[in-house]
Amino acid sequence: MKPALRSAEAAALIDRFVEGKLRYPQEWNDFIEAGTVEPRVEPFRRRCYELDPLVNVPGNPNRQALAELRSISKQLADLPTR
């Protein structure tokens, strides 16, 4: 079983998604749909799931939703490490 994703790792994954630089094609979906994350990361993962229909689309993703993903990434990166 994979270890739970920590806040800094989740932030990096969100950044990769926004920048179009995922490590593998399903990385984003693995995170938002069934990702194993630390309990304090879970509310952020759920919000990413809610934003997915606005940002995970061909063409032009919703700018406000992308801005919110960037904000989520920053919030996660700013959480103190455990």
KOLPAPA-690546 format. One record per residue (C-alpha): residue number from 1; residue in one letter; x, y, z. Coordinates in steps of 0.001 Angstrom, whole numbers, plus 500000, padded with zeros to 6 digits. Example, Ala and Ser with C-alpha at 12.3 -4.5 7.8 and 13.67 -1.06 7.14 Angstrom:
// residues 2
> 1_A_512300_495500_507800 .
> 2_S_513670_498940_507140 .
//
This chain:
// residues 82
> 1_M_500000_500000_500000 .
> 2_K_501271_503433_499072 .
> 3_P_501945_505867_501918 .
> 4_A_499504_508742_502335 .
> 5_L_500312_511785_500232 .
> 6_R_501638_514625_502359 .
> 7_S_500777_518285_501942 .
> 8_A_503959_519272_500057 .
> 9_E_503574_516297_497716 .
> 10_A_499936_517171_497028 .
> 11_A_500938_520790_496348 .
> 12_A_503575_519631_493857 .
> 13_L_501049_517367_492124 .
> 14_I_498549_520219_491786 .
> 15_D_501300_522430_490358 .
> 16_R_502222_519729_487833 .
> 17_F_498576_519437_486781 .
> 18_V_498161_523199_486327 .
> 19_E_501416_523365_484346 .
> 20_G_500523_520334_482211 .
> 21_K_503544_518373_483451 .
> 22_L_502041_515312_485121 .
> 23_R_504355_512346_485667 .
> 24_Y_501883_510006_483934 .
> 25_P_498537_510621_482171 .
> 26_Q_496279_509427_485024 .
> 27_E_498203_511049_487904 .
> 28_W_495590_513773_488431 .
> 29_N_492676_511329_488324 .
> 30_D_494434_508980_490738 .
> 31_F_494791_511889_493164 .
> 32_I_491291_513334_492991 .
> 33_E_489311_510107_492725 .
> 34_A_490949_507711_495107 .
> 35_G_494114_509257_496387 .
> 36_T_495395_508178_499758 .
> 37_V_496242_511424_501489 .
> 38_E_497001_512588_504988 .
> 39_P_493810_513456_506875 .
> 40_R_494629_517172_506855 .
> 41_V_495076_517049_503060 .
> 42_E_491698_515392_502462 .
> 43_P_489583_518606_502425 .
> 44_F_491921_520038_499779 .
> 45_R_491730_516822_497721 .
> 46_R_487921_516961_497878 .
> 47_R_487937_520565_496650 .
> 48_C_490185_519568_493749 .
> 49_Y_487665_516837_492933 .
> 50_E_484892_519449_492864 .
> 51_L_486932_521701_490562 .
> 52_D_487900_518867_488219 .
> 53_P_485003_519298_485732 .
> 54_L_486070_522927_485270 .
> 55_V_489794_522315_484784 .
> 56_N_490213_518815_483391 .
> 57_V_488781_519626_479982 .
> 58_P_490139_519896_476461 .
> 59_G_490701_523432_475314 .
> 60_N_490417_526271_477784 .
> 61_P_489947_525365_481441 .
> 62_N_488050_527752_483687 .
> 63_R_490444_530516_484787 .
> 64_Q_488851_531007_488204 .
> 65_A_489053_527292_488931 .
> 66_L_492725_527225_487908 .
> 67_A_493380_530191_490193 .
> 68_E_491699_528301_493014 .
> 69_L_493899_525261_492346 .
> 70_R_496959_527500_492568 .
> 71_S_495646_528868_495861 .
> 72_I_495060_525344_497183 .
> 73_S_498594_524396_496195 .
> 74_K_500006_527390_498065 .
> 75_Q_497928_526621_501153 .
> 76_L_499148_523030_501132 .
> 77_A_502770_524091_500635 .
> 78_D_502459_526503_503554 .
> 79_L_501207_523860_506001 .
> 80_P_503810_523020_508611 .
> 81_T_505538_519690_508063 .
> 82_R_504941_516909_510498 .
//
